[in-house]
């Protein structure tokens, strides 16, 4: 009944610090080791097993802003305390990977043993490193959509050349640790006004780009995001006496392929149903209608391909 503790995210320039704490108890899980020595696929599989079979576990998060305010050392202590507080399973010993007792100022400090390379030697510590690594990597992957252009899904916040170039080009975000020396020069930037580009906002921006495109080609936009419980249409427009029903497909980078690849035969049938449902619900009869697929790409969404579907 050992409580194993390990941290992930001490060195990145961006993103949170995460500490994992695990009591394996009687769980027997093969393949546990230092998370850095495992493939992503293996880590993800072990993460599921640990959460299902361990007697207890916890994750302690400290965001970049907190790290900047209190410093990295106190942030490690705070994340460790937060992780341990979540563990309700009983344990008789605490082992922390490394050489510093981050619980020394708490009542649990006297039960701690610190051990270098514990994530290689003690299974509960290995498990802690795995759940912390998976949780942090998944979080940073989500930030890739909120802050496009930084490549967080690939470098998860570490100071790679790609990351450095992105910062030089785009500036910093609320994810960045401005107390770190390489980013100190950005402290004067007003990051509180950075507006995150959520997935919804990116979709809205893409549809706005298509709406402007249609209007510039003589269309009058009647509806955007027309929805019922049965179907939805991104944009409804009219030009002359013809109604157009547009499906907008966005790709951040055109290298990823055209969004029109997603317009399968099944999708076309769904579009036809939605268009006919719209016409019926608005009591429009004997009018021409066309289905349209529009591919949009780029950090600033730009119409790439406009295709009327036969």
Order of alpha helices (4+ residues) and beta strands (2+ residues): beta-beta-alpha-beta-alpha-alpha-beta-beta-alpha-alpha-alpha-alpha-alpha-beta-beta-beta-alpha-beta-beta
